[in-house]
Amino acid sequence: MGAAAAETPPYAKAILLTALVAVGFGFTVLFAILSPLGREVGLSEFQISTIIAASSLTVFLASPIWGRLSDRWGRKRVIIIGLLGYSVGNFLFAAVFHATLVGILLPMVGYGLLMLSRVLHATVMSAIMPASSAYMADITDLKTRTKGMGAVGAANNLGGVIGPALGGLLAGITLLTPLWVASVVAITTALFVIFLLPDLPPARATASAPTSKLSYFDPRISPYILVGTLMFMGMALVQQTLAFRFQDVLGLNAVETAQTFGMAMGLSAAASLISQLFCMQRFDLRPQQWLQIAIPILAIAFACLALADTRSLLMGAMVIQGAAMGLAGPAFMAGASLAVEPHEQGAVAGLAGSCGPLGFTFGPLLGGLFYQIQPDLPYWFTFAVYLPLIVFVFRYAPAK
């Protein structure tokens, strides 16, 4: 454990995790309402997907920069910048949607402004997770790193339980109410972090280990980058189309879709939280072992989603998916973190953290395109992608 960890008050982890619950709420509340909301303003499935893709590409490009900046500026400052940026950007995004819904903006003008506001939002919001993951890496040692990353995932997923469920309920007021509430939550969380989260000194490289220009192709982390990108691309491809599938299979209107899919997302996040608390926090397995358990289960969940034709089957498949992702996500982050040196934690958190956004850049575009061709095609395609991924995680042997 480094000097920063030794000097950190024991309550630092609790404060960070509490903040991440609120962050998880803000990140997931949109997914329950975006698809039905987009259809309400006349956007196609593919156009809705491009909004997510543009935002995700921005996060992919910005996350490594924020990760390196957290090494220089300190984790707390970068987390605060991200939270304030999230709040302002989300407010602008909701305002553009409102103007389009009431007819102030033509659908195509609204679509362009939605893309622009979401990109601006993503540019600053992308600071939150790299800095938070690096903060956790700073206050844990090699032995507790995997559990620490699991705790980060658990906190985020607890917010993920609250976000879709509450988002679905709030959508009963108006479809935009969840977004307004998310902006307020982000501001409140920023104040919470400002006054309660202990600051850590910026990471310092030793004389024998100068500041690293860590890249995606560094052989220590490149296998994790490959696994993470494919894993999240499949998740994004599936997640972006699931609201459409719920609406079309079950014959729901926009509000019913937001409420039903919000409940399903909440159950999925709850399963993810349970798997982290009752599996990852109890058993001392290496990141590679957790990936070997989780990725085959994810493949099974995608096949179940392709075959599901009732509410209970759709929700059951999402629960299985959530439980497996609760193990895979933290294992991937912990594996990348353990592969590098202490002074590279901000950089690796930014690079590893950008794999999700990279997957969410291509996944939604493919998902929207495949769904328009055949509704079950996104799930069978993802299942096929995961088969070589399963082989890879069983054959790859990490250096440490």
C-alpha positions in Angstrom: 0.0 0.0 0.0 1.3 3.4 -1.0 1.8 6.5 1.1 -1.5 8.0 0.0 -3.3 4.9 1.4 -1.4 5.0 4.6 -2.4 8.6 5.2 -6.1 8.3 4.2 -8.7 8.4 7.0 -10.5 5.1 7.4 -13.8 6.6 6.4 -12.5 7.7 2.9 -13.7 4.5 1.3 -17.2 4.9 2.7 -17.5 8.5 1.5 -16.3 7.5 -2.0 -18.7 4.6 -2.3 -21.6 6.7 -1.1 -20.9 9.2 -3.8 -20.6 6.5 -6.4 -24.1 5.3 -5.5 -25.4 8.7 -6.6 -23.2 8.6 -9.7 -24.7 5.2 -10.6 -28.2 6.6 -10.3 -27.3 9.4 -12.7 -25.6 7.2 -15.2 -28.5 4.6 -15.4 -31.6 6.7 -15.1 -31.3 7.7 -18.8 -31.5 4.1 -20.1 -35.0 3.6 -18.8 -36.4 6.5 -20.7 -34.2 7.3 -23.7 -35.7 4.8 -26.2 -39.4 5.6 -25.5 -38.6 9.3 -25.2 -36.7 9.3 -28.6 -39.7 7.6 -30.3 -42.0 10.2 -28.8 -40.1 13.0 -30.6 -40.0 11.0 -33.9 -36.5 9.6 -33.8 -35.7 6.2 -35.3 -34.0 3.4 -33.4 -30.8 4.1 -35.3 -30.9 7.9 -34.5 -31.4 7.2 -30.8 -28.5 4.8 -31.0 -26.2 7.4 -32.6 -26.8 9.8 -29.6 -25.5 7.1 -27.3 -22.7 6.3 -29.7 -21.5 9.9 -30.0 -21.5 10.3 -26.3 -19.7 7.1 -25.8 -17.0 8.0 -28.4 -16.4 11.2 -26.5 -16.0 9.4 -23.2 -13.6 7.0 -24.8 -11.4 9.9 -26.1 -11.7 12.0 -22.9 -11.3 9.3 -20.2 -7.6 8.6 -20.6 -6.9 12.4 -20.5 -8.9 12.8 -17.2 -7.2 9.8 -15.8 -3.7 11.3 -16.4 -5.0 14.7 -15.1 -6.1 13.0 -11.9 -2.5 11.9 -11.4 -1.4 15.5 -11.6 -4.3 17.5 -10.1 -5.5 14.9 -7.6 -8.5 12.6 -7.6 -10.9 14.7 -5.7 -10.6 17.8 -7.9 -11.2 15.7 -11.0 -14.2 13.9 -9.5 -15.8 17.3 -8.6 -15.2 18.7 -12.1 -16.9 15.6 -13.6 -19.9 15.8 -11.3 -20.5 19.5 -12.0 -20.1 18.8 -15.7 -22.6 16.0 -15.5 -25.2 18.2 -13.9 -24.9 21.1 -16.4 -24.7 18.8 -19.4 -27.6 16.7 -18.4 -29.7 19.8 -17.8 -29.0 21.0 -21.3 -29.8 17.6 -22.8 -33.1 17.5 -21.0 -33.9 21.1 -22.0 -33.4 20.3 -25.7 -35.6 17.2 -25.4 -38.3 19.4 -23.8 -38.1 22.0 -26.6 -38.4 19.2 -29.2 -41.3 17.5 -27.4 -43.4 20.7 -27.2 -42.7 21.7 -30.8 -40.3 24.6 -30.3 -37.6 22.7 -32.3 -38.2 20.6 -35.4 -37.2 16.9 -34.9 -34.1 17.1 -37.1 -32.9 20.3 -35.4 -33.6 18.8 -32.0 -31.7 15.7 -33.0 -28.6 17.7 -33.9 -28.8 19.7 -30.7 -29.3 16.5 -28.7 -26.1 15.1 -30.2 -24.2 18.3 -29.4 -25.4 18.6 -25.8 -24.7 15.0 -25.2 -21.1 15.3 -26.5 -20.5 18.4 -24.3 -22.0 16.5 -21.4 -19.8 13.5 -22.0 -16.6 15.5 -22.4 -16.7 16.6 -18.7 -18.7 13.8 -17.2 -16.1 11.3 -18.3 -13.8 12.6 -15.5 -15.8 10.8 -12.8 -15.1 7.1 -13.1 -11.3 7.2 -13.9 -10.6 9.5 -11.0 -12.9 7.4 -8.7 -11.3 4.1 -9.7 -7.8 5.6 -9.3 -8.8 6.9 -5.9 -9.8 3.4 -4.9 -6.5 2.0 -6.2 -4.7 4.6 -4.1 -6.4 3.5 -0.9 -6.0 -0.3 -1.4 -3.1 -2.6 -1.6 -2.4 -5.4 -4.0 -4.2 -8.0 -1.9 -7.3 -5.9 -1.5 -7.4 -4.3 -5.0 -9.9 -6.7 -6.5 -12.3 -6.3 -3.6 -11.8 -2.6 -3.8 -12.8 -2.5 -7.4 -15.7 -4.8 -6.6 -16.9 -2.3 -4.0 -16.7 0.5 -6.6 -18.8 -1.7 -8.9 -21.2 -2.6 -6.1 -21.7 1.1 -5.2 -22.3 2.0 -8.8 -24.8 -0.9 -9.2 -26.7 0.1 -6.0 -27.2 3.4 -7.8 -28.1 1.4 -10.9 -30.8 -0.3 -8.9 -32.2 3.0 -7.8 -31.8 4.8 -11.1 -33.9 2.7 -13.5 -36.5 1.9 -10.8 -37.0 5.5 -9.7 -36.6 6.7 -13.3 -39.5 4.5 -14.3 -41.7 5.9 -11.5 -40.7 9.5 -12.2 -41.6 8.9 -15.9 -45.2 8.6 -14.8 -45.0 12.3 -14.0 -43.4 13.2 -17.3 -40.8 11.3 -19.4 -38.3 14.1 -18.7 -38.7 14.2 -14.9 -36.0 11.6 -14.3 -33.4 13.8 -16.2 -34.3 16.9 -14.2 -33.9 14.9 -10.9 -30.6 13.4 -12.1 -29.2 16.9 -12.5 -30.1 17.8 -9.0 -28.7 14.6 -7.6 -25.4 15.3 -9.4 -25.1 18.8 -7.9 -25.9 17.5 -4.4 -23.3 14.7 -4.8 -20.7 17.3 -5.9 -21.3 19.2 -2.7 -21.0 16.0 -0.7 -17.6 15.2 -2.3 -16.4 18.8 -1.8 -17.0 18.8 1.9 -16.7 15.2 3.0 -14.3 13.3 0.7 -10.7 13.4 2.0 -8.2 14.7 -0.5 -5.2 12.7 -1.6 -1.9 14.1 -2.8 -1.4 13.9 -6.5 0.4 10.7 -7.5 4.1 11.1 -7.8 6.4 9.0 -9.9 9.7 8.0 -8.2 13.0 9.0 -9.7 13.5 5.4 -10.9 10.0 5.3 -12.5 9.3 8.5 -14.5 5.8 9.5 -15.4 4.5 6.9 -17.8 2.8 7.5 -21.1 0.7 4.4 -20.8 -1.0 3.3 -24.0 -3.7 0.8 -25.0 -1.0 -1.3 -26.6 1.2 -1.7 -23.5 1.6 -5.5 -23.3 0.9 -5.5 -19.6 -2.7 -4.2 -20.2 -3.5 -4.8 -23.9 -5.2 -8.2 -23.2 -7.5 -6.6 -20.7 -8.2 -3.8 -23.1 -9.2 -6.4 -25.7 -11.4 -8.2 -23.3 -13.0 -5.1 -21.9 -13.8 -3.6 -25.3 -15.4 -6.7 -26.7 -17.2 -7.4 -23.4 -18.7 -3.9 -23.2 -19.5 -3.7 -27.0 -21.7 -6.8 -26.5 -23.3 -5.3 -23.4 -24.0 -2.0 -25.3 -25.4 -3.7 -28.3 -27.8 -5.6 -26.2 -28.7 -2.9 -23.7 -29.4 -0.2 -26.3 -32.1 -2.5 -28.0 -33.7 -4.0 -24.9 -36.2 -1.2 -24.4 -37.3 -1.6 -28.0 -37.7 -5.3 -27.4 -39.7 -4.8 -24.3 -42.0 -2.4 -26.0 -42.5 -4.4 -29.1 -42.7 -7.9 -27.6 -45.1 -6.8 -24.8 -47.0 -4.2 -26.8 -46.3 -1.3 -24.4 -46.8 2.4 -24.8 -43.9 4.9 -24.1 -44.6 5.4 -20.3 -45.3 1.7 -19.8 -42.0 0.9 -21.5 -40.1 3.3 -19.3 -41.7 1.8 -16.2 -41.3 -1.9 -17.2 -37.9 -1.6 -18.6 -36.8 0.5 -15.6 -37.9 -2.2 -13.3 -36.0 -4.8 -15.3 -32.9 -2.7 -15.3 -33.3 -2.3 -11.5 -33.5 -6.0 -11.1 -30.5 -6.5 -13.3 -28.5 -4.0 -11.2 -29.7 -5.6 -8.0 -28.4 -9.0 -9.2 -25.1 -7.3 -10.1 -24.9 -5.8 -6.6 -25.7 -9.2 -5.0 -23.0 -11.0 -7.0 -20.4 -8.4 -6.0 -21.3 -8.4 -2.3 -21.9 -12.1 -1.8 -19.4 -13.5 -4.3 -16.6 -11.0 -5.1 -16.3 -9.7 -1.5 -16.3 -13.2 0.0 -14.0 -15.2 -2.3 -10.4 -14.4 -3.0 -10.1 -15.2 -6.7 -7.8 -13.6 -9.2 -9.4 -11.2 -11.8 -8.7 -13.8 -14.5 -10.7 -16.4 -12.6 -13.7 -14.1 -12.1 -13.7 -13.4 -15.9 -13.6 -17.2 -16.6 -16.8 -17.5 -14.5 -18.6 -14.4 -15.7 -18.2 -14.3 -19.5 -19.7 -17.7 -20.2 -22.7 -16.8 -18.1 -23.1 -13.5 -20.0 -23.1 -15.5 -23.3 -25.9 -17.7 -21.9 -27.9 -14.6 -20.9 -27.7 -13.2 -24.4 -29.0 -16.4 -25.9 -31.9 -16.3 -23.4 -32.7 -12.7 -24.4 -32.8 -13.8 -28.1 -35.4 -16.6 -27.2 -37.4 -14.7 -24.6 -41.0 -13.8 -25.6 -42.7 -13.0 -22.3 -42.2 -10.5 -19.5 -40.9 -13.0 -17.0 -38.4 -14.5 -19.5 -37.0 -11.1 -20.5 -36.6 -10.0 -16.9 -35.1 -13.4 -15.9 -32.5 -13.1 -18.7 -31.6 -9.5 -17.6 -31.1 -10.8 -14.0 -28.7 -13.4 -15.2 -26.9 -10.8 -17.3 -26.7 -8.4 -14.4 -25.3 -11.0 -12.0 -22.5 -12.0 -14.4 -21.6 -8.4 -15.3 -21.3 -7.7 -11.6 -18.3 -10.0 -11.6 -16.9 -9.2 -15.0 -16.7 -5.4 -14.8 -14.7 -5.1 -11.5 -12.5 -8.1 -12.4 -11.6 -6.4 -15.7 -10.7 -3.1 -13.9 -8.8 -4.9 -11.1 -6.8 -7.0 -13.6 -5.7 -3.8 -15.5 -4.9 -2.0 -12.2 -2.8 -4.9 -10.8 -0.8 -5.1 -14.1 0.8 -1.6 -13.7 2.8 0.4 -11.1 1.3 2.6 -8.4 2.2 5.9 -10.2 0.3 4.6 -13.3 -3.0 4.1 -11.6 -4.7 7.2 -12.9 -3.5 6.5 -16.4 -4.6 2.9 -16.4 -8.0 3.8 -14.8 -8.5 6.2 -17.7 -7.5 3.7 -20.4 -9.5 0.8 -18.8 -12.4 3.0 -18.1 -12.5 4.1 -21.7 -13.2 0.5 -22.9 -16.8 0.7 -21.9 -17.4 3.9 -23.8 -15.5 2.5 -26.8 -17.9 -0.5 -26.7 -20.8 1.8 -26.3 -19.7 3.7 -29.4 -20.0 0.7 -31.8 -22.5 -1.4 -29.9 -25.5 0.9 -30.1 -24.9 1.5 -33.8 -24.8 -2.2 -34.5 -27.6 -2.9 -32.2 -29.9 -0.3 -33.8 -29.0 -1.5 -37.3 -29.5 -5.2 -36.4 -32.7 -4.6 -34.6 -34.3 -3.0 -37.7 -33.2 -6.1 -39.7 -34.4 -8.7 -37.2 -35.4 -8.1 -33.6 -33.5 -11.1 -32.2 -30.4 -10.5 -34.3 -28.5 -8.2 -31.8 -28.6 -11.0 -29.2 -27.5 -13.8 -31.4 -24.7 -11.6 -32.8 -23.5 -10.8 -29.3 -23.6 -14.5 -28.3 -21.4 -15.2 -31.3 -18.9 -12.5 -30.4 -18.6 -13.9 -26.8 -17.7 -17.4 -28.0 -14.1 -16.5 -29.0 -13.9 -14.2 -26.0 -14.6 -17.2 -23.7 -11.7 -19.1 -25.4 -9.4 -16.1 -24.9 -10.0 -15.6 -21.2 -9.3 -19.3 -20.5 -6.1 -19.3 -22.6 -4.6 -16.0 -21.6 -2.2 -16.1 -18.6 -1.5 -12.7 -17.0 2.1 -11.8 -16.1 1.1 -11.1 -12.5 
